Amino acid sequence: MVSRRNFMSGAGAVAIGASLVSRAGAAMLPEAVTMTAAATQPPLSPPNGRPYNPVVTLNGWTLPWRMKNGVKEFHLVAEPVLREIAPGMKANLWGYNGQSPGPTIEVVEGDRVRIFVTNKLPEHTSVHWHGQRLPNGMDGVTGLTQPGIQPGKTFVYEFVAKRPGTFMYHPHADEMTQMAMGMMGFWITHPKDPSQHRADRDFCFLLNAYDIDPGSYTPKTSTMLDFNLWTFNSRAFPGIDPMVCSQGDRVRIRVGNLTMTNHPIHLHGHEFVVAGTDGGWTPPASRWPEVTTDIAVGQMRAIEFDATELGDWAFHCHKSHHTMNAMGHEVPTMIGVDQRDVLAKINQLVPDYMAMGETGGAMGEMEMPLPDNTLPMMTGSGPFGGIEMGGMFTTVKVRKGLARNDYKDPGWYRHPAGTVAYEWKGSDASMPAAARAPDAGGMAARPGEKVLKVIKPGSQDKH
Ligand SMILES: [Cu+2]
């Protein structure tokens, strides 16, 4: 899926001697590799340079480089892209090298890195290397440390990746627009000793958010709070791939937040520790077990756990509106409202109208006509029916005995007999007292307990 569209552009078809190749090469940009797919690509094992254990970018990929006189050279192209948010919805975003977010850049502690940035956007841009120690003039803040990169121009950034850890990149130029359009990417600096901070599976992705009206394709860039698409790496569930692990693996998940609000990220079935932040690796003595960690705006967290428990474990933002998609946020609460009469009247005027939620939401499996190019609010189905989730939701799938580099979706977990919650089929009398349904008057009393009748203020006046 990697296309080499600009490969050796400018080299021409002239046979040249070896000594000329390097001189011609010196004037040539590294190829601008581009990606056409939104699926998770396999880890890029380093073909040259110092060894490291590569990461897997969720619904993303790692940018290839070339080595030139000991310098790692990358070529980022800032450009408009068409990103599939999930099957059934595409968005006109801005990104790098064919996708939003841009490709992950992976280097090794101590590497000298040269990044060529070509601007194919209709306005100026820059790239800020979030979290890096570098010369001030390489920090990428338009107006402050450099002039903006004008459309059609290429700038060069060069620095030594001094500190191992997890970083991000994004523009510091017309940020409101450029971040709202999806311009961001991940940066990993691996430790120079590959036996340090080792994980068997090392995933990474960015949290991002868009405001795209149902039926349209381009984000509203002035939105400050009311986003309607909450995404991992510009993908919404069920478009987000699972994170596949082998039982017993040490698993790391690195998450950066470039939305405009915080996200409490929650893993089911396992406890994790926060092993890294934007500031670097956390000292082991400072780590405590968590099942949810809040990631503030502009922050990065690397969580680690042992994948000991087999199954399909939910992994999601714990803000319930962030596990929803675009359609249906403006629906009034109808719990307890008998809508039959009014529905009959509305249906004479609007034949497709559906009454919603007399007994709750129940929208996960609802089929209603949608405008083109949008995603229903709660969607995705599993082996037991509708999952009723969208947005920032995926699964960690733990299976026995997977090969080290096997990341393909193993399908749904097959639960051993007797390990799935089941319907009670016995008699009411054989149920523990606490589990019996309350009678109409209020809470069921245990033997010897008094039932308090509560009279609310005002309720007596009506008699
Ligand atoms: Cu969230």
Residues whose N, C-alpha, C, O or C-beta is under 5 A from the ligand:
A	BS01	CU	N262 H263 P264 C317 K319 H322
